Structures are given as C-alpha cells and as structure tokens.
Amino acid sequence: MRAPGGAGFFIPLFLVQFLSWGAMFALWVFALPHIRLALHLQEPDALRLVGLGLALYAALGAFVNFALPAGYRAMGMMRTHALALTLSGAGLMLVARADSAFWLLSGYALTGLGWASISTTPYALVSERVTDGRYSRAMARFNFSVVLPQITVALALGWLVEVVAPSTAILVGAGAMWLAAVLTLLFSLEV
C-alpha cells in the first residue's frame, strides 16, 4: 500500500497534469495561427473567433465545475477526470481539423468540458491525500506540473509548427490529452 501523499501518488498525477496542461498550452499558443490558415481569415477575424472560442470553453468549464461532484460520486474522481480528458482530447482534435467556425467552436466546447476537470480534480486529489499539514508545500511542488509543460511546449513545439503547420501542435496536444486520460485510468486502478 502506498503512503497517502507519497511519491507513488504524486508522480503519476504530476505526469497526467504535465500532459493535460501541455495540451491546453498548445491550444492557447497555436490556435490563432492555425485558425488564420485553416479558415483563411485575416488576423482581426481570427482573433475574434479565438476570443469567442476561449470564452465558450471558459464558460462551459465554469458551469461543468458544478457537475463534477456528481461525476465523482457516480464514477469516482479518477474516472471522471479520465472522461473529461478524453472529451478535451476530442475537442482539441476538432479544433485542429476544423474547416468552419461551427466545428472550431464545437471543439472549443468539448475542450471546455475537460478544462473544468483539469483545473479542479487534480488539486482536489492532492488536498484529499495531504493530511499532515504540508498542503502548502505539496501544492507548491505540484504547481511545477503546470509550469514545466508550458516551458516544454514553448520550446519544443515552436519548431514543429514552423516545419509542418500550426495545427500540428494542437494535434500533439490532442494526443497528449488522450495519453493523460489513459494514464489516469491506469492510475485509478492502483489508488
């Protein structure tokens, strides 16, 4: 049996966060150039569409946060999180392959469903398992799972976008999100 707050818990959760935040960061950074090219838009129109997509996913994410406790009760935290990551991966795939504003915004909507869990569930899991008064320290370390993927995406995916296309970074993000979902399910079998 693993210790409640030990490395056996934090390392897999850190990896899931690293992948899911990296995927989101790929969307945030590379959506504008992708949308300009994919939908043949001028920058002001592409900016408006990105803004609308971000508003949609943020609003849906905020509302879905209220439904997460019901998902936790029905399926458990880890399975609920895996489902949310799977939906978010599908959303990223739709964004990367969108050829119209409808499909693009549909992708953003699905991504928002995942965003609710990405920004809530892992932190709930950490707070549930750190019971010895070291919550602040544990959270400070865990926050590296948010910072490191941003640095990695910024350094690693930029050259890929230059060589291939901006959609490639978002496709990599979809794959990372689905891998995070699989790892979450595997991890749920052990905790």
Backbone hydrogen bonds, N-H to C=O, Kabsch-Sander energy under -0.5 kcal/mol:
donor,donor_aa,acceptor,acceptor_aa,energy
6,G,3,A,-1.4
9,F,6,G,-1.7
10,F,6,G,-2.0
11,I,7,A,-2.4
13,L,9,F,-1.5
14,F,10,F,-2.9
15,L,11,I,-2.2
16,V,12,P,-2.3
17,Q,13,L,-2.5
18,F,14,F,-2.9
19,L,15,L,-2.4
20,S,16,V,-2.5
21,W,17,Q,-2.9
22,G,18,F,-2.0
23,A,19,L,-2.1
24,M,20,S,-2.0
25,F,21,W,-2.7
26,A,22,G,-2.1
27,L,23,A,-1.6
28,W,24,M,-2.6
29,V,25,F,-2.5
30,F,26,A,-2.3
31,A,27,L,-1.6
34,H,30,F,-1.6
35,I,31,A,-3.1
36,R,32,L,-2.3
37,L,33,P,-1.9
38,A,34,H,-3.3
39,L,35,I,-2.3
41,L,36,R,-1.4
46,A,42,Q,-2.5
47,L,43,E,-2.9
48,R,44,P,-2.0
49,L,45,D,-2.0
50,V,46,A,-2.6
51,G,47,L,-2.7
52,L,48,R,-2.3
53,G,49,L,-2.5
54,L,50,V,-2.8
55,A,51,G,-2.3
56,L,52,L,-2.4
57,Y,53,G,-2.6
58,A,54,L,-2.3
59,A,55,A,-2.4
60,L,56,L,-2.5
61,G,57,Y,-2.3
62,A,58,A,-2.2
63,F,59,A,-2.1
64,V,60,L,-2.8
65,N,61,G,-1.5
66,F,62,A,-0.5
66,F,63,F,-1.1
67,A,64,V,-1.3
68,L,64,V,-1.3
70,A,67,A,-0.7
71,G,67,A,-1.7
72,Y,68,L,-2.8
73,R,69,P,-2.2
74,A,70,A,-2.2
75,M,71,G,-3.2
76,G,71,G,-0.8
76,G,72,Y,-1.5
80,T,76,G,-2.0
81,H,77,M,-2.5
82,A,78,M,-2.5
83,L,79,R,-2.3
84,A,80,T,-2.3
85,L,81,H,-2.6
86,T,82,A,-2.2
87,L,83,L,-2.4
88,S,84,A,-2.3
89,G,85,L,-2.5
90,A,86,T,-2.0
91,G,87,L,-2.2
92,L,88,S,-2.5
93,M,89,G,-2.1
94,L,90,A,-2.3
95,V,91,G,-2.5
96,A,92,L,-2.6
97,R,93,M,-1.7
98,A,94,L,-0.9
98,A,95,V,-0.7
104,L,100,S,-2.1
105,L,101,A,-2.8
106,S,102,F,-2.1
107,G,103,W,-2.1
108,Y,104,L,-2.2
109,A,105,L,-2.2
110,L,106,S,-2.2
111,T,107,G,-2.4
112,G,108,Y,-2.1
113,L,109,A,-1.3
114,G,110,L,-1.5
115,W,111,T,-2.5
116,A,112,G,-1.6
117,S,113,L,-0.8
118,I,114,G,-2.6
119,S,115,W,-2.3
120,T,117,S,-1.2
121,T,117,S,-1.7
124,A,120,T,-2.0
125,L,121,T,-2.5
126,V,122,P,-2.2
127,S,123,Y,-2.5
128,E,124,A,-1.9
129,R,125,L,-1.4
130,V,126,V,-1.9
131,T,129,R,-1.1
138,A,134,R,-2.7
139,M,135,Y,-2.9
140,A,136,S,-2.1
141,R,137,R,-2.0
142,F,138,A,-2.6
143,N,139,M,-2.0
144,F,141,R,-1.5
145,S,142,F,-2.2
146,V,143,N,-1.7
147,V,143,N,-1.6
148,L,144,F,-2.5
150,Q,146,V,-0.8
151,I,147,V,-1.9
152,T,148,L,-2.5
153,V,149,P,-3.0
154,A,150,Q,-2.2
155,L,151,I,-2.1
156,A,152,T,-3.3
157,L,153,V,-1.8
158,G,153,V,-0.6
160,L,156,A,-0.7
161,V,157,L,-2.2
162,E,158,G,-1.8
163,V,159,W,-2.1
164,V,160,L,-2.9
168,T,165,A,-1.4
169,A,165,A,-0.6
169,A,166,P,-0.7
170,I,166,P,-1.0
171,L,167,S,-2.4
172,V,168,T,-2.6
173,G,169,A,-1.9
174,A,170,I,-2.1
175,G,171,L,-2.3
176,A,172,V,-2.6
177,M,173,G,-2.4
178,W,174,A,-2.3
179,L,175,G,-2.4
180,A,176,A,-2.3
181,A,177,M,-1.9
182,V,178,W,-2.2
183,L,179,L,-2.7
184,T,180,A,-2.1
185,L,181,A,-2.1
186,L,182,V,-2.6
187,F,183,L,-2.8
188,S,184,T,-2.1
189,L,185,L,-0.9
189,L,186,L,-0.7
190,E,187,F,-1.3
191,V,187,F,-1.2
